[in-house]
């Protein structure tokens, strides 16, 4: 009996691999935590760029295939802009005892899509389509350097969170609220600063607002007054907001 079950598991995994492999190059599968039903949801993405921010790996993909296991329902979503890609992020769920209407709890994963919280007027019921309820993602435009939160139902921009080169400089984390009605927190850790956004709902529409930002990027000067974007070897004078200090770079 164990051999039969093992054969079935291997066949399923092989079939899933073939299922994904037939559509995109450089296939990778990412979970969707805090699903809206008892059936698992995941995304299959064709990875086209990988970069690291302080040892944390980030991926970009031109296409997201949303999969819901059970009916094996799938949806391909591609951004219309040729220079725009979806960006992976770290998703962290709230750890609490399970009560009615709460999300899954106590987990974190690298994802390409998530169901946002803070939407009390949305019916989070099981359905054939994961997009029946809101599903969000993040995109980066390599031409304009805009980093956006988008609604995957139509790729509409919910908010522009960052403008600048993200390669090797930005890492994104979404902290889920404790339940589906509680807003999420979005944290962007960038070069020399970080910004925190809170999701909110007004008049039935969703969006985000900045609720905290660390000091702006500091300015570096050499001992002779030369201005630099980054600290240089030797003695540097650092002006950070209304604070000035000296640092030595070896």
C-alpha positions, -999 to 999 in steps of 0.1 A, spaced: 0 0 0 28 24 9 44 18 -25 11 26 -42 8 59 -24 44 67 -31 39 61 -68 8 83 -68 27 111 -51 56 109 -75 32 108 -104 13 139 -91 46 158 -86 58 148 -120 25 158 -136 26 191 -118 61 197 -130 50 189 -166 20 211 -162 41 241 -153 70 233 -176 48 233 -206 40 270 -203 70 292 -192 107 290 -193 126 290 -160 95 278 -141 92 284 -104 62 277 -81 53 301 -53 26 296 -26 -3 320 -18 -7 320 19 -40 332 34 -61 316 7 -98 323 4 -109 287 4 -99 252 16 -82 246 -17 -45 255 -20 -36 284 -43 -2 290 -58 14 308 -87 37 295 -115 61 321 -128 87 323 -155 116 339 -137 135 364 -159 156 383 -133 170 375 -99 188 399 -76 197 401 -40 192 427 -13 214 421 18 214 384 11 177 382 4 167 370 -30 141 387 -51 127 375 -84 109 392 -114 85 376 -139 66 388 -169 37 364 -164 19 351 -134 -1 319 -137 -26 317 -107 -35 281 -99 -61 268 -75 -58 231 -67 -90 211 -65 -106 222 -97 -71 229 -111 -84 262 -122 -57 284 -138 -55 321 -149 -26 336 -169 -20 373 -161 5 393 -181 11 430 -178 5 450 -210 37 470 -207 67 454 -223 91 469 -198 70 459 -167 76 428 -146 60 414 -115 82 414 -84 84 388 -56 80 397 -20 81 382 15 46 376 30 43 372 68 11 360 84 -2 368 119 3 342 146 -29 338 166 -53 310 177 -78 302 150 -112 320 152 -138 326 126 -129 349 98 -92 348 105 -64 342 80 -40 313 82 -15 320 109 21 318 118 38 314 84 59 333 59 68 327 23 82 342 -9 51 351 -31 41 368 -63 5 375 -53 -16 378 -22 -52 384 -11 -53 418 7 -69 423 41 -88 453 53 -118 448 31 -148 442 53 -172 447 24 -158 418 3 -172 383 6 -143 359 10 -161 328 -1 -149 297 -19 -153 300 -57 -138 287 -89 -118 318 -95 -92 332 -71 -98 366 -87 -134 366 -75 -120 383 -44 -92 409 -47 -57 397 -54 -28 420 -54 8 419 -68 37 443 -72 52 455 -105 83 473 -115 87 493 -147 123 492 -159 117 523 -181 101 547 -155 116 530 -124 81 530 -108 74 503 -83 36 498 -80 10 478 -61 -15 465 -86 -49 447 -86 -44 416 -107 -81 416 -117 -72 443 -143 -36 452 -135 -48 486 -124 -23 506 -102 -35 508 -66 -5 530 -55 30 539 -66 52 530 -36 87 537 -48 106 553 -77 141 543 -84 163 514 -94 152 484 -75 180 460 -86 201 452 -56 185 480 -36 149 471 -26 134 443 -5 96 441 1 77 426 29 39 424 34 27 418 70 -8 404 69 -34 416 94 -48 392 119 -79 386 99 -95 394 65 -109 427 78 -77 440 93 -54 461 70 -20 448 59 13 466 65 37 469 35 74 476 43 99 486 16 135 483 27 157 503 4 192 518 3 198 537 35 161 540 44 129 521 48 92 531 43 61 516 59 27 518 42 -7 508 57 -35 496 35 -69 512 40 -104 512 26 -124 543 19 -157 545 1 -154 509 -10 -121 513 -28 -87 501 -16 -54 519 -14 -23 525 7 -9 555 26 25 561 39 26 559 77 63 561 84 95 568 66 130 567 80 153 596 74 161 604 38 193 591 23 223 606 40 248 627 21 285 619 22 314 644 21 352 640 19 375 658 42 380 685 15 342 690 10 337 668 -20 301 654 -21 296 617 -28 266 594 -32 283 567 -12 309 566 15 345 565 2 376 548 16 390 569 44 373 596 65 338 606 56 315 633 70 279 621 70 250 645 70 218 626 79 188 649 84 199 674 111 227 651 123 263 651 113 289 624 121 322 611 110 328 575 98 359 558 86 357 533 57 386 509 53 
